[in-house]
């Protein structure tokens, strides 16, 4: 009996890892051009964001460098997002299982659902963060050609600590985003009129996932802007001292650019990108997990 239980547990972990990796890869590849545009505007203190400017950036990139340049840095994104998404979804399921086992009724409270999502985001970010820095550099500057070249260049020019620059707002941000998005998606599934997530249609999953992602990204967005500035602070032309800590970065952006044009620059693009990515990710995870493990995530 014990062996069967362990085997089942290992199968569940493997299913969650594969499902999470697949979900992250599909979602990020789909919205990669918009993600790159968002990063370019986030790291610039001079360029104001607008849909017109975003469209101009995308069309100029296609005209001058070809359409595949819209996916520049996506290799680094995949190297990061596959383990990140795999660890996020797997950790979330493991934390939820742990909290359920500690409850007499075997139920997951609202607080525990939020905490499980937060811990999942923290776990994944902490283990894959240097890849996020490489991805941000490759998306914003042409001097970063590949993952290996970028890694060597940053180490030689800035030292090893540059690979964890911006980790403070990242960890705080993902705990808020992860907790909010997983909490809302799981709660909406449980509140579904049919009372069983197995009865959810693809439309339901997409709507619930999109809304969950929109809420999560909206509440954590200023920290996302801060981490981008800190990650790319070593690039020539940027002022590293201004972005040397989370507090300095947030204060500098607020004083010089304000709330709408600084801390929430590019948020409106997230109203398109965020729900699309989240709905795809949650939906793909559920279907792949159900296919592999023969069960649903609650």
N, C-alpha and C positions, 0 to 999 in steps of 0.2 A: 504493500500500500504506500509506504514512504517513497519507494523508488518511483512508483507511478506518479505520485504527487510532484516529485522533483522533476521528472521527465516532462510533465505537463507545464510546470513553471518555466523550464528552459525553453520549451516550445513557444510559450507565450512571449518570452523575452525576445527570442529570435524573430517571431512574427511581428512584434512591435518595431524592432530595429529595421527589418526589411520594409515594412509598411511606411514607417516614418521617413526612411531614406528616399523611397520612391515618391512619396508625397512632396517632400521638399524639393527634389530635383525637378519634378514636373512643374510645380508652381513657380519656382524661381526662373526656370528657363523661359516660361511663358511670358513673364512680366519683366525680363531682363532689360530691354530697352528703356522702359519707364524707370526702372530702378537706377540705371546708370544716369539718366537725366536728373533724377532727384538728388543723387549724390553730388553731381557737378554743381547744382544750385546751392545745396546745403553748405558746401565747403567754401563758397565764395561769399565774401562780405560786401562785395560791390555790385554784383548782379542781382537785380530784383527778379523774383519769380512771377511768371504769368503763364497762362496756357499758350499764349502766342509765342513767348520766348522759348518755352519748352518745345513747341512744334518746330520753331526755327532751328533749335539745336539738333533735333532729330533729323530734319530734312537736310541741314547743312552737313551733318555727319554722313548721311547716305550719299549725297552728291559729291563730297570731297574725298571720302574714304571708302565708300561702298557700304551696302546694307549690313554686312557681317560685323562691321565695327560697332554696330549697336549692341552687339553681344561681347564687346571687348571687356575682358576681366571675368567673363562668365566661367572660364575654366577654373579660375581661382574661387569663384562663387560655388561651383560644383564640389571642388575639393573641400570647401568649408561646409556647404549646406548639407551634403549627404551625411557626414557624421553628426552635424549639428541637429538636423531634423530627426535623424535616427535616435540620438540620445534624448532629445526633447520628448518625443512621443513615448519612447520606452520608459523614460524616467517618470513621466506623468502617470502612466499606467501602474508602475511599481509603487509610486507614492500613494496613489489612490487605493491600491490593494492593501497597503500597509495601514492606512487610516481606516479602511473598512474593517480590517481584522481587529482594530483596537476598539471598535464600536460594538456594543452589546447586541444591537439589532443588525449589525453588518451593513449599515447604511453610511452614505457619504453626506456629511452636512455641507451647507453652503460655504462655511468658513474653510473646511477641510478641502473642498474642491478648489477654492481659490489658492490655498497654500500649496496644494499639489502642483498646480500649474506654475506658480511662482518658483518653487524649488526645481521643477523641470527646466525652466528657462535658465536659472542660475547654474545648474549642473552642466547643461550643454554649452553655455557661453564661456564658462570658466575653462572648459577643456578644449575649446576650439578657437579661442580669441585671436591668437597671432594670425590665423588664416583670414580673419575678418579685416585686420589691418592691411595685409597684403592685397586683399580684394579691393579695398577702398583706394589704395594707391594706384593700382592698375586701372581702375575705372576713371581716375581723374587726370593722370599725367602719362604722356606717351613714352617717357624715359623708362617706365617700368614695363618691360617686354614680356616677361614670363614669371612664373612663381619662383623658380630657383634664382633667376637673375635679380628679381626684386628683393628676395630674402638676403642674398649676399650684399646687394647695394645698401640696403637699410642698415644691416649689421655693421658694415664698414664705415658708413657715413654718420650714423647716429647712435650706434651701440644697441645692445640687446634690449634695454628697457623701452626702446621705441616700439617694440613689438607688442607691448602691453599698454601703450599710451591710450588713454580713453577707456580703460577697463572699468573705472568707477561708475561713470554714468551708464555704461553698458549693462553692468550687473544690476544696478537699480532699475534701469529701464526695462530689462527683460523680465525682472521679477514682477513689475507692474503689468507689462504686456502679457506675459505668460499666464499670470494669475487671472487677469481680466478676460482674455480670449478663451482660455480653457473653461473657465467658470461659466461664461455666458453660453458657449456652445453646448457644454454638457447639461446646463440647466434647461436650455431651450429644447434639447432632445428629450429630457425627462418630462417636460411640460407638454410635449406633443400630444394632441388630442387622442391619437390612437394608442397612447400609453406604451408603445414598444418601438424602440429605435429601428428595429428590423423592418418596420412598416414605413419608415421615412422614404420619401421619393427623392430622386436626385435633385429636384427643384428645392425640396425642403432643406436638404443638406447644404446646398449652395447658398441659399438665403440665410440659414442659421450661421454657417461658417463665415460668410461675408460680413454679416452684422457683428459677429464676435470679433473679427479682425479689425473692423473699422473702429469699434469701441476701444480695443486694446491699444491700437496705434495712436489714436487721438489723445488718450490720457498720458501716454509716455513719449510723445513726439519731441518736446523740447530737449529731452535727454538724448534722443537720437541725433538731433542737430549738434549738440555738444560733443558727442563722441566722434562724429565725423570731423569736426574741426580739430579735435585733439589727435585723431588718427593721422590726419594729413598735415599736421602742424609743422612737420620737419621738411615739407616740400619748399623749395626755394621760392621766395616771394611771399610766403606766409610768415606770420610773426609767432614764433614758437613760444615766447614768454607769455603772450596773451592767452595761449591755450595750454598752459603747463599743468593746470589742475581743473577739476570740474567746476569749482566755485568761480575761479577766474574766468573760465570760458563762458559760463552762463551770465555772469555780471557784465563781461565785455560785450557780449551779443545784445543783451538787454539795453545797455546804455547807448550803444552805438547804432543799433539796428531796430530796437524796439521789440514788441511782442509779435505782431502780425508779420512784419518783414524780416524778423530775425529768428526768434525762438520757434515760430510756427511757419517759417519759410518752406514752401513746397507742400504744406499739409493738404491743400486742395488736390494736389496730384495723388496723394494717398487715398483720397476719397474714391479714386478710380483703381489705383494699383493695389491698395491694401485689401479691399473686399474681394477683388478678383483672386489675388494670391491666396488669401485665407480660405476662401470657399473651395478653391481647387485643392489646397493642401488637406483640409479637413475631410473633404469628400473622397479624395484618392486614398487617404489613410484608412478611412472606414471600410471602403470597398476592398482594398488589398488585404487588410487585416481580416475581414470577414471571409475572404477567399482562402487565405492561408490557414487561419486558426479556426474558422468555422464559428466565429462568435462576433459580437458587437462590443464596441467600447462605450462605456456609460460614464 
